[in-house]
Amino acid sequence: MKKYFLILASLSLTNEILAQSLQITTVDNRVSTSLNGEWKYLIDPYENGFYNYRLQPFDEMDNPPKSAYFTDSKPADKTELLEYDWDTSPSISVPGDWNHQFENLEWYEGTIWYRKKFSYQKSEASNRVFIHFGAINYHSKIYLNGEKVGEHTGGFTPFQFEVTDLIQDENSIVVFVNNNRKPEGVPTVNTDWYNYGGITRDVMLIETPQQYVSDYMIQLNPENPNEIKGYIHTDGFNRDLTATISIPELSVSESFTLEERVGAFNFTVNNIEYWSPENPKLYEVIIETEHERITDQIGFRTITTKGADILLNGESIFLRGISIHEENPYREGRARSEADAELLLRWAKDLGCNFVRLAHYPHNRHMIRLANELGLLVWEEVPVYWTIHWENPETYANAEHQLKAMIHRHKNSAATIIWSLANETPVSEARTEFLVKLANTARSLDDTRLLSAAMEVHLEDDPNEYIVGDPLADYVDLVSFNQYVGWYNGAPEKVVRSKWKVPYNKPVFISEFGAGAKAGFHADTLTRFSEEYQADLYTKTLDALSQIENLRGMSPWILVDFKSPRRQLSVIQDGWNRKGLIGNNGEKKMAYFVLQSYYHQKASE
Ligand code: GCB
């Protein structure tokens, strides 16, 4: 029997989301027009297209001069001086980082302008239009037909601006992109990954009715697996609307009234086939109002913890994971497409994984969609990495914005089970306060997933006993830590003597361990960067970690070699972090097979 009623209490949970900038939930099921493809670009290290020679920003002037690049101007006649010309400028592919596209931009960090001209006709005159960016690294300013529409900071989360009043039949969009690393940024100046710049993800125009469904959450109640709960938000007119949620395969069709643009619901459903790695069942879910009909593919599952156990649909699960950077090694650039997601996640499946840690920032939506289809559980993470400015309120606001955007984007993803708050951050009062605030924010937005963070270990009296003693552990659901005994800390034989003390009655997860190896380089097990060294370290580490009683999973570092300017050992590294189980040429290293056979055995337990 189904029942339906409004839960007013849960409205307060959703106010937080209402308050943040309107980012459309799920873009693939909207009326949209892609703006991917060839754009023009101008390299502007001195930001000449942005300031005049007195360093006054053009976009703060009442009448910006034609020399402002965003005006996309032409000389009126042959006598007029104008020192740029968009039409004769070179082209660049969007989406795509600039570094891998042009040799002279391989190491470029700074400002590049992009421009695209396009025609547009709304399908209904009264409709609204938004320009949506999947991600731009790192800071961007968007101008349409000479007018500034907005600015965004943060390299890995989507954002959008309404352009209903600016869009015309013929348009010029100009985007200022700057990827300078900043000490107060998130991430900060030093990371162990490459600072790819540019419009790195899809760009699209999204058209909606006046009052449109801007956001919805449709999830299983973690406390009752026969109940689906959630909310719908609309934006635009503030008229009471009737909304209907249908799940045809479950014979669900529930209608309710949206008051003040918002409606929360829960209803009972019987015979749900739960989503799991073994059975990644997705249901077609239809959300309808009198103005629009949106369809989505949503899986239903619960994820909770009890003592040391991680319970997926009430059953204890071991997370057979691997860490992944968002890079296509063949292209030596950011992963950006469905094909790139296929490449990476098929490798993870072949390795025997049921879980992927998408490090160290929110990955593109293709990765998450495919993980839902392939049955891979997902850890998503914000780039709060190493030494962020813990005491700077702007740094906090930036980190919180990225966390909110990440949660907002994938809150209907069954595959996503963990939001990770940080990676290897040094314990201090200010840092813990910062991360606890992030944890509280995450919990207020989503009570259907777990929280974690990749923490560190320390030694006390016993030189072989690594202790997790981080006050953050009290605020997260999984106690996760990175450890590199046998690589940064001694040779693999040291692992054999090591113990780990994790004094919490919570699931323990090893978010990283690993060793560098150059694919094809063979030597004995003591020779650094040989495949034998890496394989031996994996064998010994897997054995040693099994002493940890509460161990419920791991995501060794890392699936594929990835580019990092920190790695300059010539002949061996040449700008690549070599801890991949797969080389940048796609070759599987010996350690790949060690982990694969461990995972096969784990899967059969
Ligand atoms: C770590 C970091 C990761 C690095 C890795 C390494 O602990 O979390 O971002 O890439 O070690 O290879 O040193």
Residues whose N, C-alpha, C, O or C-beta is under 5 A from the ligand:
A	BS01	GCB	D192 N482 K579
